[in-house]
Amino acid sequence: MAQAPDSLSTPPPDSAAGQRLLLLTGLSGAGKSTTLDVLEDLGWETIDNFPVRLLKRLVSRPDGQHGRLAIGFDSRTRGFVPSDIIALVKDLAERNDLTVSFMFLDCAGGEVERRYNETRRRHPMAQDRPLREGIAAERELLEPLRRWADIVVDTSDMSANDLQGHVRDLFGETSPETLTLTVSSFGFARGMPPLADLVFDMRFLDNPHWIEGLRELTGEDAPVAEHIERDPAFGPAFEQIHDLLLTLLPLYQAQGKAYVHVAFGCTGGRHRSVFTAERMAQGLREAGFSPTVRHRNLGSRAADELERERR
């Protein structure tokens, strides 16, 4: 394996003939756990602190695997001898059924020290000596692996979100990762949705429940849709909400948010919220998103008591 510069390196593509293996190490506190969490979200199988001596046995199973496996290890891992690890991985890299990458997470000593002081965790190599000395000793131990790694990422100036985005850029099949978007409707009279990220109250619109012939219909029916669209407040409000979502959703994606739930509410959850959710989902599809639509109270009975309380 060739040594990589201290910058963003592009890992090799998935092997068409076998398993993709990523070995991940680096300084304690540099972000290994965060990196493994992101890889797991991206569909990788992940193992942390796996005994190095068992690595060859793990990837030698004759089960025809074609997946992606990331293994994290550091100075705490049993059998951690850098020269032995390099020799082992060189052997693995010669196999035709494996695509092997080696990633090293680096970080400035002062930043590692700050992180450990903030979390009040003990550094694995500073059990009986000052933290700074433990960090320096670990850096010296790991230096052969850093020189040999084909992907080196310096996290000194990265927040956790920055590192998450960096890992997605390196290993995600799409960039940014596809957002799972839900657009729903609900009735305030029947309780707020507990897990919505964005809630829009549509009770400023004229309520079809009190219109003869519309009460038993829902926001999915054309007469109700026509009634709501005729409300002079609907068009401007809808366009502003639509523009807001087109601004926010890409920002959520950039921050690594995998799921966003946008909820529209009205009193009973059968008319105004249902129509608005359907129309908004259509607009978001036209903008390139793929929302799932859910109507929580669409099948609820039309109840004057509920509507009258907030009329």
Order of alpha helices (4+ residues) and beta strands (2+ residues): beta-alpha-beta-alpha-beta-alpha-beta-alpha-alpha-beta-alpha-beta-beta-alpha-alpha-beta-alpha-beta-alpha
